[in-house]
Amino acid sequence: VQLQASGGGLVQAGGSLRLSCAASGSISSINGMGWYRQAPGKQRELVARISRGGSSTYANSVKGRFTISRDNAKNTVYLQMNSLKPEDTAVYYCNAGVITTYFADYWGQGTQVTVSS
């Protein structure tokens, strides 16, 4: 199983970006999917998660600005990021709980998001 993240880049404060993460491989089903981020010198933190049924949770710092969604048919999770701030600058990682012949947690390779002031 592989998770391929895309959509990062450089954007000015107040701008928007949309991240995508597609899971591929011998997948039977995917449970929760999520986005985490890690800024330089800081620990990785949860940004948002979404259940297979569509229930979502967000970090307080991104509530009202970021929206997580998923397409179960495409095994893909998205993160729409609006009103970006310089403090959102980080490497963003996608995560998924995948069932093949067993359950395991998988991480994508990370995509850089840089917000300039």
Order of alpha helices (4+ residues) and beta strands (2+ residues): beta-beta-beta-beta-beta-beta-beta-beta-beta-beta-beta
